[in-house]
Amino acid sequence: MVQYAPFAEPEYWWKGNLAKGLRFLIVEDNLINQKVISKTLEIWEGIADVANNGLEALAKTAEKRFDLIFMDIHMPALDGF
């Protein structure tokens, strides 16, 4: 009878602390996109904050320092252009 080794989940590059301790600002008006990016950064152990438009982003950048800002180009109020 053949015996197989127990299945071990392979290590993937996207699982881990790729962004550990880094602060991100997600400027996005689409709720689904906000959740996808936030969850990804959570898995990577990053710290994410969300703004719904450019005006909110300006207010948040006045309060805190961010290492990287993800900004949508087309949004209400103030966009990324």
Protein Blocks (a to p, Z undefined) as FASTA:
>chain_A
ZZdddddddddfkgcjflgoiacddddfbfklmmmmmmmmmmnopacdddfbfklmmmmm
mmpccfbdcddfbdghiacZZ
